[in-house]
Amino acid sequence: MRTLQRRLAETGVSYTDLVQHTRFEAAAKMLGNPATQILDISNELGYEDPSNFARAFQRIAGVRPNEYRKNHYIM
């Protein structure tokens, strides 16, 4: 783990940033399926609380997951 952190630091990326962006990309993809509940996405990505997921998602996307889904997938 420490070697990974050092290598990421060499490229200017932190481990935390990598995890957050990976989770965001997975969530954005999962939001494309309207049958998948946001609570299920939160649980699938390892968040203990859906509100933590919503805040983390909003930090990157600028909108909450339900707004993102509405703006990107539902016509």
mmCIF file of the N, C-alpha and C atoms, coordinates in Angstrom:
data_MODEL
# 
_entry.id   MODEL 
# 
loop_
_atom_site.group_PDB 
_atom_site.id 
_atom_site.type_symbol 
_atom_site.label_atom_id 
_atom_site.label_alt_id 
_atom_site.label_comp_id 
_atom_site.label_asym_id 
_atom_site.label_entity_id 
_atom_site.label_seq_id 
_atom_site.pdbx_PDB_ins_code 
_atom_site.Cartn_x 
_atom_site.Cartn_y 
_atom_site.Cartn_z 
_atom_site.occupancy 
_atom_site.B_iso_or_equiv 
_atom_site.pdbx_formal_charge 
_atom_site.auth_seq_id 
_atom_site.auth_comp_id 
_atom_site.auth_asym_id 
_atom_site.auth_atom_id 
_atom_site.pdbx_PDB_model_num 
ATOM 1   N N  . MET A 1 1  ? 0.828   -1.187 0.000   1.00 0.00 ? 1  MET A N  1 
ATOM 2   C CA . MET A 1 1  ? 0.000   0.000  0.000   1.00 0.00 ? 1  MET A CA 1 
ATOM 3   C C  . MET A 1 1  ? 0.876   1.255  0.000   1.00 0.00 ? 1  MET A C  1 
ATOM 4   N N  . ARG A 1 2  ? 1.897   1.241  0.786   1.00 0.00 ? 2  ARG A N  1 
ATOM 5   C CA . ARG A 1 2  ? 2.754   2.426  0.885   1.00 0.00 ? 2  ARG A CA 1 
ATOM 6   C C  . ARG A 1 2  ? 3.455   2.702  -0.445  1.00 0.00 ? 2  ARG A C  1 
ATOM 7   N N  . THR A 1 3  ? 3.867   1.646  -1.143  1.00 0.00 ? 3  THR A N  1 
ATOM 8   C CA . THR A 1 3  ? 4.505   1.838  -2.447  1.00 0.00 ? 3  THR A CA 1 
ATOM 9   C C  . THR A 1 3  ? 3.529   2.485  -3.418  1.00 0.00 ? 3  THR A C  1 
ATOM 10  N N  . LEU A 1 4  ? 2.300   2.039  -3.402  1.00 0.00 ? 4  LEU A N  1 
ATOM 11  C CA . LEU A 1 4  ? 1.275   2.634  -4.254  1.00 0.00 ? 4  LEU A CA 1 
ATOM 12  C C  . LEU A 1 4  ? 1.108   4.111  -3.926  1.00 0.00 ? 4  LEU A C  1 
ATOM 13  N N  . GLN A 1 5  ? 1.052   4.437  -2.645  1.00 0.00 ? 5  GLN A N  1 
ATOM 14  C CA . GLN A 1 5  ? 0.891   5.836  -2.246  1.00 0.00 ? 5  GLN A CA 1 
ATOM 15  C C  . GLN A 1 5  ? 2.071   6.683  -2.730  1.00 0.00 ? 5  GLN A C  1 
ATOM 16  N N  . ARG A 1 6  ? 3.281   6.141  -2.625  1.00 0.00 ? 6  ARG A N  1 
ATOM 17  C CA . ARG A 1 6  ? 4.469   6.883  -3.086  1.00 0.00 ? 6  ARG A CA 1 
ATOM 18  C C  . ARG A 1 6  ? 4.415   7.103  -4.592  1.00 0.00 ? 6  ARG A C  1 
ATOM 19  N N  . ARG A 1 7  ? 4.055   6.066  -5.322  1.00 0.00 ? 7  ARG A N  1 
ATOM 20  C CA . ARG A 1 7  ? 3.995   6.186  -6.784  1.00 0.00 ? 7  ARG A CA 1 
ATOM 21  C C  . ARG A 1 7  ? 2.912   7.170  -7.215  1.00 0.00 ? 7  ARG A C  1 
ATOM 22  N N  . LEU A 1 8  ? 1.792   7.130  -6.541  1.00 0.00 ? 8  LEU A N  1 
ATOM 23  C CA . LEU A 1 8  ? 0.730   8.090  -6.848  1.00 0.00 ? 8  LEU A CA 1 
ATOM 24  C C  . LEU A 1 8  ? 1.194   9.504  -6.544  1.00 0.00 ? 8  LEU A C  1 
ATOM 25  N N  . ALA A 1 9  ? 1.882   9.670  -5.421  1.00 0.00 ? 9  ALA A N  1 
ATOM 26  C CA . ALA A 1 9  ? 2.373   10.995 -5.036  1.00 0.00 ? 9  ALA A CA 1 
ATOM 27  C C  . ALA A 1 9  ? 3.335   11.543 -6.097  1.00 0.00 ? 9  ALA A C  1 
ATOM 28  N N  . GLU A 1 10 ? 4.105   10.661 -6.699  1.00 0.00 ? 10 GLU A N  1 
ATOM 29  C CA . GLU A 1 10 ? 5.032   11.082 -7.756  1.00 0.00 ? 10 GLU A CA 1 
ATOM 30  C C  . GLU A 1 10 ? 4.283   11.671 -8.952  1.00 0.00 ? 10 GLU A C  1 
ATOM 31  N N  . THR A 1 11 ? 3.061   11.223 -9.165  1.00 0.00 ? 11 THR A N  1 
ATOM 32  C CA . THR A 1 11 ? 2.259   11.725 -10.283 1.00 0.00 ? 11 THR A CA 1 
ATOM 33  C C  . THR A 1 11 ? 1.316   12.852 -9.848  1.00 0.00 ? 11 THR A C  1 
ATOM 34  N N  . GLY A 1 12 ? 1.347   13.201 -8.561  1.00 0.00 ? 12 GLY A N  1 
ATOM 35  C CA . GLY A 1 12 ? 0.517   14.290 -8.062  1.00 0.00 ? 12 GLY A CA 1 
ATOM 36  C C  . GLY A 1 12 ? -0.890  13.873 -7.689  1.00 0.00 ? 12 GLY A C  1 
ATOM 37  N N  . VAL A 1 13 ? -1.103  12.581 -7.506  1.00 0.00 ? 13 VAL A N  1 
ATOM 38  C CA . VAL A 1 13 ? -2.427  12.066 -7.143  1.00 0.00 ? 13 VAL A CA 1 
ATOM 39  C C  . VAL A 1 13 ? -2.333  11.388 -5.783  1.00 0.00 ? 13 VAL A C  1 
ATOM 40  N N  . SER A 1 14 ? -3.302  11.651 -4.919  1.00 0.00 ? 14 SER A N  1 
ATOM 41  C CA . SER A 1 14 ? -3.310  10.962 -3.629  1.00 0.00 ? 14 SER A CA 1 
ATOM 42  C C  . SER A 1 14 ? -4.152  9.694  -3.744  1.00 0.00 ? 14 SER A C  1 
ATOM 43  N N  . TYR A 1 15 ? -3.918  8.765  -2.855  1.00 0.00 ? 15 TYR A N  1 
ATOM 44  C CA . TYR A 1 15 ? -4.696  7.525  -2.829  1.00 0.00 ? 15 TYR A CA 1 
ATOM 45  C C  . TYR A 1 15 ? -6.172  7.841  -2.603  1.00 0.00 ? 15 TYR A C  1 
ATOM 46  N N  . THR A 1 16 ? -6.447  8.767  -1.712  1.00 0.00 ? 16 THR A N  1 
ATOM 47  C CA . THR A 1 16 ? -7.831  9.160  -1.420  1.00 0.00 ? 16 THR A CA 1 
ATOM 48  C C  . THR A 1 16 ? -8.511  9.714  -2.667  1.00 0.00 ? 16 THR A C  1 
ATOM 49  N N  . ASP A 1 17 ? -7.810  10.562 -3.413  1.00 0.00 ? 17 ASP A N  1 
ATOM 50  C CA . ASP A 1 17 ? -8.371  11.114 -4.646  1.00 0.00 ? 17 ASP A CA 1 
ATOM 51  C C  . ASP A 1 17 ? -8.667  10.009 -5.653  1.00 0.00 ? 17 ASP A C  1 
ATOM 52  N N  . LEU A 1 18 ? -7.753  9.063  -5.767  1.00 0.00 ? 18 LEU A N  1 
ATOM 53  C CA . LEU A 1 18 ? -7.944  7.953  -6.690  1.00 0.00 ? 18 LEU A CA 1 
ATOM 54  C C  . LEU A 1 18 ? -9.182  7.140  -6.323  1.00 0.00 ? 18 LEU A C  1 
ATOM 55  N N  . VAL A 1 19 ? -9.340  6.834  -5.051  1.00 0.00 ? 19 VAL A N  1 
ATOM 56  C CA . VAL A 1 19 ? -10.502 6.068  -4.596  1.00 0.00 ? 19 VAL A CA 1 
ATOM 57  C C  . VAL A 1 19 ? -11.783 6.859  -4.846  1.00 0.00 ? 19 VAL A C  1 
ATOM 58  N N  . GLN A 1 20 ? -11.788 8.132  -4.510  1.00 0.00 ? 20 GLN A N  1 
ATOM 59  C CA . GLN A 1 20 ? -12.990 8.956  -4.698  1.00 0.00 ? 20 GLN A CA 1 
ATOM 60  C C  . GLN A 1 20 ? -13.397 9.044  -6.164  1.00 0.00 ? 20 GLN A C  1 
ATOM 61  N N  . HIS A 1 21 ? -12.434 9.241  -7.044  1.00 0.00 ? 21 HIS A N  1 
ATOM 62  C CA . HIS A 1 21 ? -12.764 9.357  -8.462  1.00 0.00 ? 21 HIS A CA 1 
ATOM 63  C C  . HIS A 1 21 ? -13.182 8.011  -9.058  1.00 0.00 ? 21 HIS A C  1 
ATOM 64  N N  . THR A 1 22 ? -12.593 6.943  -8.582  1.00 0.00 ? 22 THR A N  1 
ATOM 65  C CA . THR A 1 22 ? -12.995 5.616  -9.047  1.00 0.00 ? 22 THR A CA 1 
ATOM 66  C C  . THR A 1 22 ? -14.423 5.320  -8.611  1.00 0.00 ? 22 THR A C  1 
ATOM 67  N N  . ARG A 1 23 ? -14.743 5.639  -7.361  1.00 0.00 ? 23 ARG A N  1 
ATOM 68  C CA . ARG A 1 23 ? -16.114 5.459  -6.879  1.00 0.00 ? 23 ARG A CA 1 
ATOM 69  C C  . ARG A 1 23 ? -17.091 6.327  -7.662  1.00 0.00 ? 23 ARG A C  1 
ATOM 70  N N  . PHE A 1 24 ? -16.697 7.565  -7.965  1.00 0.00 ? 24 PHE A N  1 
ATOM 71  C CA . PHE A 1 24 ? -17.553 8.461  -8.725  1.00 0.00 ? 24 PHE A CA 1 
ATOM 72  C C  . PHE A 1 24 ? -17.837 7.889  -10.111 1.00 0.00 ? 24 PHE A C  1 
ATOM 73  N N  . GLU A 1 25 ? -16.807 7.429  -10.795 1.00 0.00 ? 25 GLU A N  1 
ATOM 74  C CA . GLU A 1 25 ? -16.990 6.875  -12.139 1.00 0.00 ? 25 GLU A CA 1 
ATOM 75  C C  . GLU A 1 25 ? -17.924 5.668  -12.111 1.00 0.00 ? 25 GLU A C  1 
ATOM 76  N N  . ALA A 1 26 ? -17.756 4.810  -11.120 1.00 0.00 ? 26 ALA A N  1 
ATOM 77  C CA . ALA A 1 26 ? -18.644 3.650  -10.987 1.00 0.00 ? 26 ALA A CA 1 
ATOM 78  C C  . ALA A 1 26 ? -20.070 4.090  -10.707 1.00 0.00 ? 26 ALA A C  1 
ATOM 79  N N  . ALA A 1 27 ? -20.233 5.074  -9.825  1.00 0.00 ? 27 ALA A N  1 
ATOM 80  C CA . ALA A 1 27 ? -21.569 5.566  -9.481  1.00 0.00 ? 27 ALA A CA 1 
ATOM 81  C C  . ALA A 1 27 ? -22.238 6.198  -10.691 1.00 0.00 ? 27 ALA A C  1 
ATOM 82  N N  . ALA A 1 28 ? -21.499 7.000  -11.435 1.00 0.00 ? 28 ALA A N  1 
ATOM 83  C CA . ALA A 1 28 ? -22.069 7.664  -12.612 1.00 0.00 ? 28 ALA A CA 1 
ATOM 84  C C  . ALA A 1 28 ? -22.566 6.619  -13.607 1.00 0.00 ? 28 ALA A C  1 
ATOM 85  N N  . LYS A 1 29 ? -21.822 5.567  -13.773 1.00 0.00 ? 29 LYS A N  1 
ATOM 86  C CA . LYS A 1 29 ? -22.237 4.492  -14.678 1.00 0.00 ? 29 LYS A CA 1 
ATOM 87  C C  . LYS A 1 29 ? -23.485 3.786  -14.145 1.00 0.00 ? 29 LYS A C  1 
ATOM 88  N N  . MET A 1 30 ? -23.500 3.486  -12.854 1.00 0.00 ? 30 MET A N  1 
ATOM 89  C CA . MET A 1 30 ? -24.635 2.796  -12.239 1.00 0.00 ? 30 MET A CA 1 
ATOM 90  C C  . MET A 1 30 ? -25.903 3.641  -12.283 1.00 0.00 ? 30 MET A C  1 
ATOM 91  N N  . LEU A 1 31 ? -25.749 4.954  -12.214 1.00 0.00 ? 31 LEU A N  1 
ATOM 92  C CA . LEU A 1 31 ? -26.908 5.839  -12.257 1.00 0.00 ? 31 LEU A CA 1 
ATOM 93  C C  . LEU A 1 31 ? -27.613 5.777  -13.611 1.00 0.00 ? 31 LEU A C  1 
ATOM 94  N N  . GLY A 1 32 ? -26.940 5.241  -14.611 1.00 0.00 ? 32 GLY A N  1 
ATOM 95  C CA . GLY A 1 32 ? -27.543 5.089  -15.923 1.00 0.00 ? 32 GLY A CA 1 
ATOM 96  C C  . GLY A 1 32 ? -28.652 4.063  -15.961 1.00 0.00 ? 32 GLY A C  1 
ATOM 97  N N  . ASN A 1 33 ? -28.715 3.209  -14.952 1.00 0.00 ? 33 ASN A N  1 
ATOM 98  C CA . ASN A 1 33 ? -29.783 2.213  -14.868 1.00 0.00 ? 33 ASN A CA 1 
ATOM 99  C C  . ASN A 1 33 ? -30.842 2.754  -13.912 1.00 0.00 ? 33 ASN A C  1 
ATOM 100 N N  . PRO A 1 34 ? -31.985 3.212  -14.451 1.00 0.00 ? 34 PRO A N  1 
ATOM 101 C CA . PRO A 1 34 ? -32.998 3.813  -13.579 1.00 0.00 ? 34 PRO A CA 1 
ATOM 102 C C  . PRO A 1 34 ? -33.620 2.829  -12.589 1.00 0.00 ? 34 PRO A C  1 
ATOM 103 N N  . ALA A 1 35 ? -33.453 1.538  -12.825 1.00 0.00 ? 35 ALA A N  1 
ATOM 104 C CA . ALA A 1 35 ? -33.997 0.544  -11.903 1.00 0.00 ? 35 ALA A CA 1 
ATOM 105 C C  . ALA A 1 35 ? -33.133 0.389  -10.653 1.00 0.00 ? 35 ALA A C  1 
ATOM 106 N N  . THR A 1 36 ? -31.910 0.872  -10.702 1.00 0.00 ? 36 THR A N  1 
ATOM 107 C CA . THR A 1 36 ? -31.001 0.765  -9.564  1.00 0.00 ? 36 THR A CA 1 
ATOM 108 C C  . THR A 1 36 ? -31.242 1.924  -8.613  1.00 0.00 ? 36 THR A C  1 
ATOM 109 N N  . GLN A 1 37 ? -31.580 1.606  -7.381  1.00 0.00 ? 37 GLN A N  1 
ATOM 110 C CA . GLN A 1 37 ? -31.823 2.622  -6.361  1.00 0.00 ? 37 GLN A CA 1 
ATOM 111 C C  . GLN A 1 37 ? -30.499 3.268  -5.941  1.00 0.00 ? 37 GLN A C  1 
ATOM 112 N N  . ILE A 1 38 ? -30.549 4.544  -5.619  1.00 0.00 ? 38 ILE A N  1 
ATOM 113 C CA . ILE A 1 38 ? -29.350 5.251  -5.178  1.00 0.00 ? 38 ILE A CA 1 
ATOM 114 C C  . ILE A 1 38 ? -28.812 4.635  -3.890  1.00 0.00 ? 38 ILE A C  1 
ATOM 115 N N  . LEU A 1 39 ? -29.691 4.178  -3.028  1.00 0.00 ? 39 LEU A N  1 
ATOM 116 C CA . LEU A 1 39 ? -29.264 3.489  -1.803  1.00 0.00 ? 39 LEU A CA 1 
ATOM 117 C C  . LEU A 1 39 ? -28.445 2.249  -2.146  1.00 0.00 ? 39 LEU A C  1 
ATOM 118 N N  . ASP A 1 40 ? -28.869 1.497  -3.157  1.00 0.00 ? 40 ASP A N  1 
ATOM 119 C CA . ASP A 1 40 ? -28.134 0.303  -3.570  1.00 0.00 ? 40 ASP A CA 1 
ATOM 120 C C  . ASP A 1 40 ? -26.762 0.656  -4.137  1.00 0.00 ? 40 ASP A C  1 
ATOM 121 N N  . ILE A 1 41 ? -26.697 1.752  -4.888  1.00 0.00 ? 41 ILE A N  1 
ATOM 122 C CA . ILE A 1 41 ? -25.412 2.205  -5.425  1.00 0.00 ? 41 ILE A CA 1 
ATOM 123 C C  . ILE A 1 41 ? -24.477 2.573  -4.276  1.00 0.00 ? 41 ILE A C  1 
ATOM 124 N N  . SER A 1 42 ? -25.014 3.302  -3.309  1.00 0.00 ? 42 SER A N  1 
ATOM 125 C CA . SER A 1 42 ? -24.237 3.699  -2.138  1.00 0.00 ? 42 SER A CA 1 
ATOM 126 C C  . SER A 1 42 ? -23.662 2.481  -1.422  1.00 0.00 ? 42 SER A C  1 
ATOM 127 N N  . ASN A 1 43 ? -24.510 1.491  -1.198  1.00 0.00 ? 43 ASN A N  1 
ATOM 128 C CA . ASN A 1 43 ? -24.060 0.270  -0.519  1.00 0.00 ? 43 ASN A CA 1 
ATOM 129 C C  . ASN A 1 43 ? -23.038 -0.497 -1.352  1.00 0.00 ? 43 ASN A C  1 
ATOM 130 N N  . GLU A 1 44 ? -23.291 -0.601 -2.636  1.00 0.00 ? 44 GLU A N  1 
ATOM 131 C CA . GLU A 1 44 ? -22.387 -1.326 -3.539  1.00 0.00 ? 44 GLU A CA 1 
ATOM 132 C C  . GLU A 1 44 ? -20.988 -0.718 -3.548  1.00 0.00 ? 44 GLU A C  1 
ATOM 133 N N  . LEU A 1 45 ? -20.926 0.593  -3.415  1.00 0.00 ? 45 LEU A N  1 
ATOM 134 C CA . LEU A 1 45 ? -19.632 1.286  -3.441  1.00 0.00 ? 45 LEU A CA 1 
ATOM 135 C C  . LEU A 1 45 ? -18.969 1.386  -2.072  1.00 0.00 ? 45 LEU A C  1 
ATOM 136 N N  . GLY A 1 46 ? -19.611 0.811  -1.055  1.00 0.00 ? 46 GLY A N  1 
ATOM 137 C CA . GLY A 1 46 ? -18.975 0.717  0.250   1.00 0.00 ? 46 GLY A CA 1 
ATOM 138 C C  . GLY A 1 46 ? -19.222 1.872  1.197   1.00 0.00 ? 46 GLY A C  1 
ATOM 139 N N  . TYR A 1 47 ? -20.191 2.721  0.902   1.00 0.00 ? 47 TYR A N  1 
ATOM 140 C CA . TYR A 1 47 ? -20.514 3.808  1.820   1.00 0.00 ? 47 TYR A CA 1 
ATOM 141 C C  . TYR A 1 47 ? -21.405 3.273  2.934   1.00 0.00 ? 47 TYR A C  1 
ATOM 142 N N  . GLU A 1 48 ? -21.105 3.644  4.155   1.00 0.00 ? 48 GLU A N  1 
ATOM 143 C CA . GLU A 1 48 ? -21.909 3.209  5.296   1.00 0.00 ? 48 GLU A CA 1 
ATOM 144 C C  . GLU A 1 48 ? -23.218 3.975  5.386   1.00 0.00 ? 48 GLU A C  1 
ATOM 145 N N  . ASP A 1 49 ? -23.226 5.183  4.876   1.00 0.00 ? 49 ASP A N  1 
ATOM 146 C CA . ASP A 1 49 ? -24.397 6.047  4.970   1.00 0.00 ? 49 ASP A CA 1 
ATOM 147 C C  . ASP A 1 49 ? -24.653 6.680  3.604   1.00 0.00 ? 49 ASP A C  1 
ATOM 148 N N  . PRO A 1 50 ? -25.872 6.593  3.094   1.00 0.00 ? 50 PRO A N  1 
ATOM 149 C CA . PRO A 1 50 ? -26.167 7.183  1.786   1.00 0.00 ? 50 PRO A CA 1 
ATOM 150 C C  . PRO A 1 50 ? -25.895 8.688  1.717   1.00 0.00 ? 50 PRO A C  1 
ATOM 151 N N  . SER A 1 51 ? -26.012 9.382  2.833   1.00 0.00 ? 51 SER A N  1 
ATOM 152 C CA . SER A 1 51 ? -25.734 10.819 2.805   1.00 0.00 ? 51 SER A CA 1 
ATOM 153 C C  . SER A 1 51 ? -24.246 11.079 2.569   1.00 0.00 ? 51 SER A C  1 
ATOM 154 N N  . ASN A 1 52 ? -23.378 10.192 3.062   1.00 0.00 ? 52 ASN A N  1 
ATOM 155 C CA . ASN A 1 52 ? -21.943 10.322 2.787   1.00 0.00 ? 52 ASN A CA 1 
ATOM 156 C C  . ASN A 1 52 ? -21.678 10.140 1.292   1.00 0.00 ? 52 ASN A C  1 
ATOM 157 N N  . PHE A 1 53 ? -22.364 9.164  0.709   1.00 0.00 ? 53 PHE A N  1 
ATOM 158 C CA . PHE A 1 53 ? -22.243 8.939  -0.732  1.00 0.00 ? 53 PHE A CA 1 
ATOM 159 C C  . PHE A 1 53 ? -22.701 10.177 -1.499  1.00 0.00 ? 53 PHE A C  1 
ATOM 160 N N  . ALA A 1 54 ? -23.848 10.714 -1.136  1.00 0.00 ? 54 ALA A N  1 
ATOM 161 C CA . ALA A 1 54 ? -24.396 11.878 -1.843  1.00 0.00 ? 54 ALA A CA 1 
ATOM 162 C C  . ALA A 1 54 ? -23.448 13.070 -1.755  1.00 0.00 ? 54 ALA A C  1 
ATOM 163 N N  . ARG A 1 55 ? -22.857 13.295 -0.590  1.00 0.00 ? 55 ARG A N  1 
ATOM 164 C CA . ARG A 1 55 ? -21.918 14.421 -0.428  1.00 0.00 ? 55 ARG A CA 1 
ATOM 165 C C  . ARG A 1 55 ? -20.651 14.198 -1.256  1.00 0.00 ? 55 ARG A C  1 
ATOM 166 N N  . ALA A 1 56 ? -20.125 12.987 -1.224  1.00 0.00 ? 56 ALA A N  1 
ATOM 167 C CA . ALA A 1 56 ? -18.914 12.681 -1.995  1.00 0.00 ? 56 ALA A CA 1 
ATOM 168 C C  . ALA A 1 56 ? -19.181 12.818 -3.487  1.00 0.00 ? 56 ALA A C  1 
ATOM 169 N N  . PHE A 1 57 ? -20.330 12.349 -3.934  1.00 0.00 ? 57 PHE A N  1 
ATOM 170 C CA . PHE A 1 57 ? -20.693 12.460 -5.342  1.00 0.00 ? 57 PHE A CA 1 
ATOM 171 C C  . PHE A 1 57 ? -20.835 13.923 -5.742  1.00 0.00 ? 57 PHE A C  1 
ATOM 172 N N  . GLN A 1 58 ? -21.487 14.704 -4.906  1.00 0.00 ? 58 GLN A N  1 
ATOM 173 C CA . GLN A 1 58 ? -21.705 16.112 -5.202  1.00 0.00 ? 58 GLN A CA 1 
ATOM 174 C C  . GLN A 1 58 ? -20.394 16.887 -5.240  1.00 0.00 ? 58 GLN A C  1 
ATOM 175 N N  . ARG A 1 59 ? -19.440 16.515 -4.418  1.00 0.00 ? 59 ARG A N  1 
ATOM 176 C CA . ARG A 1 59 ? -18.134 17.187 -4.425  1.00 0.00 ? 59 ARG A CA 1 
ATOM 177 C C  . ARG A 1 59 ? -17.495 17.117 -5.810  1.00 0.00 ? 59 ARG A C  1 
ATOM 178 N N  . ILE A 1 60 ? -17.659 15.990 -6.480  1.00 0.00 ? 60 ILE A N  1 
ATOM 179 C CA . ILE A 1 60 ? -17.035 15.813 -7.790  1.00 0.00 ? 60 ILE A CA 1 
ATOM 180 C C  . ILE A 1 60 ? -17.942 16.305 -8.914  1.00 0.00 ? 60 ILE A C  1 
ATOM 181 N N  . ALA A 1 61 ? -19.216 15.920 -8.884  1.00 0.00 ? 61 ALA A N  1 
ATOM 182 C CA . ALA A 1 61 ? -20.132 16.222 -9.991  1.00 0.00 ? 61 ALA A CA 1 
ATOM 183 C C  . ALA A 1 61 ? -20.739 17.616 -9.913  1.00 0.00 ? 61 ALA A C  1 
ATOM 184 N N  . GLY A 1 62 ? -20.794 18.162 -8.721  1.00 0.00 ? 62 GLY A N  1 
ATOM 185 C CA . GLY A 1 62 ? -21.416 19.466 -8.546  1.00 0.00 ? 62 GLY A CA 1 
ATOM 186 C C  . GLY A 1 62 ? -22.920 19.391 -8.321  1.00 0.00 ? 62 GLY A C  1 
ATOM 187 N N  . VAL A 1 63 ? -23.476 18.187 -8.429  1.00 0.00 ? 63 VAL A N  1 
ATOM 188 C CA . VAL A 1 63 ? -24.906 17.964 -8.183  1.00 0.00 ? 63 VAL A CA 1 
ATOM 189 C C  . VAL A 1 63 ? -25.063 16.651 -7.428  1.00 0.00 ? 63 VAL A C  1 
ATOM 190 N N  . ARG A 1 64 ? -26.204 16.490 -6.772  1.00 0.00 ? 64 ARG A N  1 
ATOM 191 C CA . ARG A 1 64 ? -26.481 15.265 -6.034  1.00 0.00 ? 64 ARG A CA 1 
ATOM 192 C C  . ARG A 1 64 ? -26.780 14.137 -7.025  1.00 0.00 ? 64 ARG A C  1 
ATOM 193 N N  . PRO A 1 65 ? -26.632 12.886 -6.605  1.00 0.00 ? 65 PRO A N  1 
ATOM 194 C CA . PRO A 1 65 ? -26.818 11.760 -7.528  1.00 0.00 ? 65 PRO A CA 1 
ATOM 195 C C  . PRO A 1 65 ? -28.161 11.748 -8.257  1.00 0.00 ? 65 PRO A C  1 
ATOM 196 N N  . ASN A 1 66 ? -29.250 12.074 -7.556  1.00 0.00 ? 66 ASN A N  1 
ATOM 197 C CA . ASN A 1 66 ? -30.557 12.056 -8.221  1.00 0.00 ? 66 ASN A CA 1 
ATOM 198 C C  . ASN A 1 66 ? -30.647 13.139 -9.302  1.00 0.00 ? 66 ASN A C  1 
ATOM 199 N N  . GLU A 1 67 ? -30.035 14.295 -9.067  1.00 0.00 ? 67 GLU A N  1 
ATOM 200 C CA . GLU A 1 67 ? -30.017 15.353 -10.071 1.00 0.00 ? 67 GLU A CA 1 
ATOM 201 C C  . GLU A 1 67 ? -29.154 14.947 -11.263 1.00 0.00 ? 67 GLU A C  1 
ATOM 202 N N  . TYR A 1 68 ? -28.028 14.314 -10.979 1.00 0.00 ? 68 TYR A N  1 
ATOM 203 C CA . TYR A 1 68 ? -27.138 13.835 -12.035 1.00 0.00 ? 68 TYR A CA 1 
ATOM 204 C C  . TYR A 1 68 ? -27.876 12.843 -12.930 1.00 0.00 ? 68 TYR A C  1 
ATOM 205 N N  . ARG A 1 69 ? -28.578 11.916 -12.296 1.00 0.00 ? 69 ARG A N  1 
ATOM 206 C CA . ARG A 1 69 ? -29.334 10.915 -13.054 1.00 0.00 ? 69 ARG A CA 1 
ATOM 207 C C  . ARG A 1 69 ? -30.372 11.600 -13.942 1.00 0.00 ? 69 ARG A C  1 
ATOM 208 N N  . LYS A 1 70 ? -31.090 12.539 -13.375 1.00 0.00 ? 70 LYS A N  1 
ATOM 209 C CA . LYS A 1 70 ? -32.132 13.237 -14.124 1.00 0.00 ? 70 LYS A CA 1 
ATOM 210 C C  . LYS A 1 70 ? -31.534 14.013 -15.308 1.00 0.00 ? 70 LYS A C  1 
ATOM 211 N N  . ASN A 1 71 ? -30.408 14.674 -15.081 1.00 0.00 ? 71 ASN A N  1 
ATOM 212 C CA . ASN A 1 71 ? -29.798 15.510 -16.112 1.00 0.00 ? 71 ASN A CA 1 
ATOM 213 C C  . ASN A 1 71 ? -29.075 14.709 -17.196 1.00 0.00 ? 71 ASN A C  1 
ATOM 214 N N  . HIS A 1 72 ? -28.571 13.515 -16.846 1.00 0.00 ? 72 HIS A N  1 
ATOM 215 C CA . HIS A 1 72 ? -27.744 12.772 -17.796 1.00 0.00 ? 72 HIS A CA 1 
ATOM 216 C C  . HIS A 1 72 ? -28.428 11.565 -18.426 1.00 0.00 ? 72 HIS A C  1 
ATOM 217 N N  . TYR A 1 73 ? -29.444 11.043 -17.793 1.00 0.00 ? 73 TYR A N  1 
ATOM 218 C CA . TYR A 1 73 ? -29.983 9.772  -18.285 1.00 0.00 ? 73 TYR A CA 1 
ATOM 219 C C  . TYR A 1 73 ? -31.468 9.772  -18.580 1.00 0.00 ? 73 TYR A C  1 
ATOM 220 N N  . ILE A 1 74 ? -32.241 10.530 -17.879 1.00 0.00 ? 74 ILE A N  1 
ATOM 221 C CA . ILE A 1 74 ? -33.689 10.489 -18.069 1.00 0.00 ? 74 ILE A CA 1 
ATOM 222 C C  . ILE A 1 74 ? -34.094 11.633 -18.990 1.00 0.00 ? 74 ILE A C  1 
ATOM 223 N N  . MET A 1 75 ? -34.835 11.295 -19.995 1.00 0.00 ? 75 MET A N  1 
ATOM 224 C CA . MET A 1 75 ? -35.224 12.327 -20.965 1.00 0.00 ? 75 MET A CA 1 
ATOM 225 C C  . MET A 1 75 ? -36.660 12.701 -20.830 1.00 0.00 ? 75 MET A C  1 
# 
